[in-house]
Amino acid sequence: MEEYYKIMSDILDVEYEMKAIIYVLDELDHFYSEETAFREKSLLTVMKGSFSHVLKNVSELITYIDKLTAEGKVNKQ
């Protein structure tokens, strides 16, 4: 059961990261103009980093769930 609590915690972390990405996207939308190109590029860099982090978390979570599922199947046999 402890493994599933970790999964839930990881999913909540992913949810938090996604909310942060949405915030950055909203900020990017507000600052979109020719005069703020530097700020846009900075926000875009942050957004890319955030997406990469979320992707890594999700991939690790899926691998973890797969491992637990496989172990459960082996233990039942």
Long-range contacts (C-beta under 8 A, 24 or more apart in sequence): 3-64, 3-68, 4-68, 6-64, 7-61, 7-64, 7-65, 7-68, 10-57, 10-60, 10-61, 10-64, 11-61, 13-57, 14-54, 14-57, 14-58, 14-61, 17-50, 17-53, 17-54, 17-57, 18-54, 20-50, 21-47, 21-50, 21-51, 21-54, 24-50
